[in-house]
Amino acid sequence: MLNPALGIISRYRDRLPVTDKTPVVTLGEGATPLIRADRLAEYAGLPADSVYLKFEGSNPTGSFKDRGMAVAVSKALEEGARGVLCASTGNTAASAAAYAARAGLRCMVFLPKGGVALGKLAQALMHGAKIKEVKGSFDKALIAAFAEAKKSGFVAVNSSNPYRIEGQKTAAFEISEVLGRMPDYQFMPVGNAGNITAYWKGYRELKGSKPKMMGFQAAGAAPIVLGNPIPNPRTVASAIRIGNPYSWQAALRARDESNGVIAAVTDREILNAWRLLARLEGVFCEPSSAAGVAGLLKSGKKGHLSGKIVCILTGHGLKDPDTPLKIFKS
């Protein structure tokens, strides 16, 4: 049985780039539930036992970012970093701030002004991060963060940091452990594209038949689908509101090597899937998490799916308390 008390470094030490000298910074991340979603499967026209939800909102700060941050911050501490920094649409900032606090490191976060959900901003502030707002998109915030890292000596802990990818790949191990094998399909949101990259890395390290990686961007923030960066991405799904993903090429490799897809779903489709998850399965995720489920609903109706299907829900719904209020008031 998965034990969250250990954290991912203790549980997967032999598969991670750590040594006996690496200080383990953990908040008990990982071991998140894989929830069978029979009612969602029925709605999508699929067999009752075919669809599962990997609910990463159960991580300590409420998102999948904690997996990568555990490794990245542990390695930063081992290497004698003065602090850590990141650009973020919110979840990375919350996670970096929490793990930096746990490690006794300083933390600085660069956020697109007005583009971060309230729950995530509150977390970063409470954990003591220094907040720097940047006019423009996440992509401009990332440029500012990289410039500050060079100047300050702080370690950047965005998905550009390879230790982030190493930590996040552990979710693929957990899915395979619970199912007893790898799934046949994996549906997930794609923003900066580090997560689809990490999952594929994890699956590649396992023996057996690999899943088709089915990634979905919001239609107003779908640079990979369109084949060119988007200067001003727009979507209600703020966590994937990214116009020039750092891991673009790695995501394409994951798609091509797995015979999967990277496609777009509309905000209406995302919000519909988001409501269905809450009302059919009792799972409250943030809107961006539902992009993969929106893709599943489109794909399921075409009748091409079979076998075991896992949808990745990247963050908890309480990360973004404003969106439900706005939608249900309108």
C-alpha positions in Angstrom: 0.0 0.0 0.0 1.2 3.5 -0.8 2.5 5.4 2.2 2.4 9.2 1.9 4.2 9.6 5.2 7.4 8.6 3.6 7.4 11.1 0.7 8.6 10.4 -2.8 12.3 10.5 -2.1 12.2 7.8 0.6 9.8 5.6 -1.5 11.7 5.9 -4.8 15.2 6.7 -3.7 16.7 4.1 -6.1 15.0 5.8 -9.1 15.9 9.4 -8.3 19.1 11.4 -8.6 19.8 11.5 -4.8 22.6 10.1 -2.6 23.1 9.5 1.1 24.3 13.1 1.3 21.1 14.6 -0.1 19.0 16.2 2.7 15.4 15.0 2.3 13.0 17.9 2.2 9.5 16.5 2.3 6.0 17.3 3.3 4.7 13.8 2.7 4.0 14.3 -1.0 2.9 11.5 -3.3 0.8 8.5 -2.7 -2.2 10.4 -4.1 -5.5 8.4 -4.7 -6.3 6.7 -8.0 -10.1 7.0 -8.0 -12.3 4.7 -10.1 -14.8 6.9 -11.9 -17.6 4.6 -13.1 -20.2 7.4 -13.5 -17.9 9.5 -15.6 -17.0 6.5 -17.7 -20.7 5.8 -18.3 -21.3 9.5 -19.2 -18.4 9.2 -21.7 -19.9 6.0 -23.2 -17.1 3.7 -21.8 -17.2 0.6 -19.7 -17.8 1.1 -15.9 -14.4 -0.1 -14.8 -12.3 1.7 -17.4 -11.7 5.2 -16.1 -9.6 6.3 -13.2 -8.8 9.8 -11.7 -5.2 10.4 -10.4 -6.1 13.2 -7.9 -2.9 15.2 -7.4 -4.9 17.8 -5.5 -4.3 15.5 -2.5 -0.6 16.6 -2.3 0.4 18.8 0.6 0.0 22.2 -1.1 -2.8 20.9 -3.3 -1.1 20.2 -6.6 1.2 17.9 -8.5 4.0 20.4 -8.2 5.0 19.1 -4.8 6.5 15.9 -6.3 9.0 17.9 -8.4 9.6 20.5 -5.7 10.6 17.8 -3.1 13.5 16.7 -5.3 14.4 20.2 -6.6 14.5 21.8 -3.2 16.4 18.9 -1.6 19.0 19.2 -4.3 19.2 23.0 -4.0 19.8 22.6 -0.3 22.5 19.9 -0.9 24.2 22.2 -3.4 24.3 25.1 -0.9 21.8 27.4 -2.7 21.0 30.8 -1.1 17.4 30.4 -2.1 15.0 29.3 -4.8 12.9 31.2 -7.2 10.3 30.5 -9.9 7.8 32.1 -12.3 4.4 30.8 -11.8 0.7 30.9 -12.7 0.2 29.9 -9.0 0.8 26.3 -8.2 4.6 26.3 -8.6 4.7 29.5 -6.5 2.7 27.9 -3.7 4.8 24.7 -3.8 8.2 26.4 -4.0 7.3 28.7 -1.1 6.2 25.8 1.1 9.2 23.5 0.4 11.6 26.5 0.7 10.1 27.2 4.1 10.5 23.6 5.1 14.2 23.7 4.0 14.9 27.0 5.6 15.6 28.7 2.3 14.5 32.0 0.9 12.0 32.0 -1.9 11.1 34.5 -4.6 8.2 34.1 -7.1 7.5 36.0 -10.3 3.8 36.1 -11.1 1.9 37.5 -14.1 0.0 40.5 -12.6 -3.7 39.7 -12.2 -3.2 36.2 -13.6 -3.0 34.1 -10.4 -5.9 32.5 -8.6 -6.5 33.8 -5.0 -5.9 30.4 -3.2 -2.5 30.0 -4.8 -1.4 33.6 -4.1 -2.5 33.2 -0.4 -0.3 30.1 -0.1 2.8 31.8 -1.4 2.3 34.8 0.9 1.7 32.6 4.0 4.9 30.6 3.4 6.9 33.8 3.3 7.8 34.1 -0.4 8.8 37.4 -1.8 6.3 38.2 -4.5 7.2 40.1 -7.7 4.4 40.8 -10.1 5.2 41.1 -13.8 3.1 42.9 -16.4 2.1 40.5 -19.1 1.9 36.7 -19.4 3.6 33.8 -17.6 6.2 33.7 -20.4 7.4 37.2 -19.4 7.5 36.2 -15.8 9.7 33.3 -16.7 12.2 35.5 -18.5 12.3 37.8 -15.4 12.8 34.8 -13.1 15.7 33.4 -15.2 17.4 36.8 -15.3 17.1 37.1 -11.5 18.5 33.6 -11.0 21.6 34.6 -12.9 22.0 37.7 -10.8 21.1 36.4 -7.4 22.5 32.9 -7.3 19.1 31.6 -6.4 18.2 28.2 -8.0 15.3 28.3 -10.5 12.8 25.6 -9.7 10.5 25.8 -12.7 10.2 22.7 -14.9 13.4 23.8 -16.6 15.0 22.3 -13.5 15.6 18.6 -14.4 15.1 17.6 -10.7 11.5 18.8 -11.1 10.9 16.3 -13.9 12.5 13.6 -11.8 10.2 14.1 -8.9 7.1 14.4 -11.0 7.8 11.1 -12.9 7.0 9.2 -9.6 3.3 9.6 -10.3 3.6 7.2 -13.2 5.2 4.7 -10.8 2.2 5.0 -8.5 -0.4 4.6 -11.2 1.3 1.4 -12.4 1.6 0.1 -8.8 -2.1 0.5 -8.1 -3.3 -0.8 -11.5 -0.8 -3.6 -11.6 0.3 -2.4 -15.0 0.6 0.8 -17.0 -2.7 2.3 -18.3 -3.6 2.1 -22.0 -4.3 5.8 -22.2 -3.5 8.8 -20.1 -5.4 12.0 -20.5 -4.0 15.2 -18.9 -3.8 19.0 -19.2 -0.8 20.6 -20.9 0.5 24.0 -20.0 4.2 24.5 -19.7 4.4 20.8 -20.7 6.7 19.6 -17.9 4.2 17.2 -16.5 3.5 15.3 -19.7 7.3 15.1 -20.1 7.7 13.8 -16.6 5.0 11.1 -16.8 6.4 9.8 -20.1 9.9 9.7 -18.5 8.4 7.6 -15.7 6.6 5.2 -18.0 9.7 4.8 -20.1 11.6 3.6 -17.1 9.1 0.8 -16.4 8.8 -2.5 -18.2 5.7 -3.3 -20.2 3.3 -1.7 -22.7 3.3 2.1 -22.5 0.2 4.3 -22.5 -0.8 6.6 -25.2 -0.2 10.1 -23.9 -3.2 12.3 -24.6 -2.5 15.9 -23.8 -4.9 18.8 -24.0 -4.4 22.6 -24.1 -7.0 25.3 -23.7 -8.1 26.5 -27.1 -7.1 30.1 -26.2 -3.7 28.9 -25.0 -2.7 26.2 -27.4 0.7 27.0 -28.9 1.7 23.4 -29.3 -1.5 22.6 -31.2 -1.2 25.7 -33.4 2.6 25.2 -33.9 3.6 28.8 -32.8 3.8 30.8 -29.6 0.8 32.8 -28.5 1.8 36.3 -27.1 -1.4 36.8 -25.1 -2.9 33.4 -24.2 -6.5 33.5 -22.9 -8.4 30.8 -20.9 -10.4 30.5 -17.7 -7.9 27.6 -16.9 -5.3 29.9 -15.4 -2.8 27.1 -14.6 -2.4 26.3 -18.3 -2.5 29.9 -19.6 0.9 29.7 -21.1 1.8 30.8 -24.6 5.3 29.4 -25.1 5.8 26.2 -23.1 9.4 25.5 -21.8 9.0 21.8 -22.4 7.4 22.1 -25.9 9.8 19.8 -27.7 9.8 17.2 -24.9 6.0 17.1 -25.0 6.1 16.5 -28.7 8.5 13.6 -28.1 6.1 12.1 -25.5 3.2 12.5 -27.9 5.1 10.9 -30.9 6.8 8.1 -29.0 3.6 7.0 -27.3 1.4 7.4 -30.5 -0.7 9.9 -28.5 -2.1 13.3 -29.3 -1.8 16.9 -28.1 -5.1 18.7 -29.0 -7.2 21.6 -27.8 -10.4 21.9 -25.8 -12.5 25.0 -25.4 -13.2 26.8 -22.1 -16.8 25.6 -22.3 -15.7 22.0 -22.6 -13.2 22.5 -19.7 -15.9 24.0 -17.5 -18.4 21.3 -18.4 -15.9 18.5 -17.5 -15.0 20.4 -14.3 -18.7 20.5 -13.2 -19.2 16.8 -14.1 -16.2 15.7 -12.0 -17.7 17.4 -9.0 -21.3 16.3 -9.5 -20.8 12.8 -10.9 -17.7 11.7 -8.9 -17.5 14.1 -5.9 -14.1 15.3 -7.0 -13.4 19.0 -6.9 -10.4 20.0 -9.0 -9.3 23.4 -10.3 -10.6 24.2 -13.8 -7.3 23.5 -15.6 -7.2 20.0 -14.2 -10.4 19.2 -16.1 -8.8 19.8 -19.5 -7.8 16.2 -19.8 -11.3 15.0 -18.8 -12.7 17.3 -21.5 -10.4 15.6 -24.0 -11.6 12.2 -22.7 -15.3 13.2 -23.3 -14.5 14.2 -26.8 -12.5 11.1 -27.5 -14.9 8.7 -25.9 -17.8 9.8 -28.0 -15.7 8.9 -31.1 -15.6 5.3 -29.9 -11.9 4.8 -30.3 -10.9 4.1 -26.7 -10.5 0.8 -24.9 -8.7 -0.6 -21.9 -7.6 1.2 -18.7 -7.8 5.0 -18.9 -6.3 7.4 -16.4 -7.1 11.1 -16.2 -4.6 13.3 -14.3 -6.2 16.0 -12.1 -3.4 18.3 -11.3 -4.7 20.5 -8.6 -7.4 20.9 -5.9 -10.5 23.0 -6.6 -9.9 25.2 -3.5 -6.8 26.6 -5.3 -9.3 28.7 -7.3 -12.2 29.7 -5.1 -13.2 32.6 -7.3 -14.1 30.8 -10.5 -17.1 28.8 -9.0 -18.5 31.9 -7.5 -18.2 33.9 -10.7 -19.8 31.1 -12.8 -22.7 30.3 -10.5 -23.5 34.0 -10.1 -23.7 34.6 -13.8 
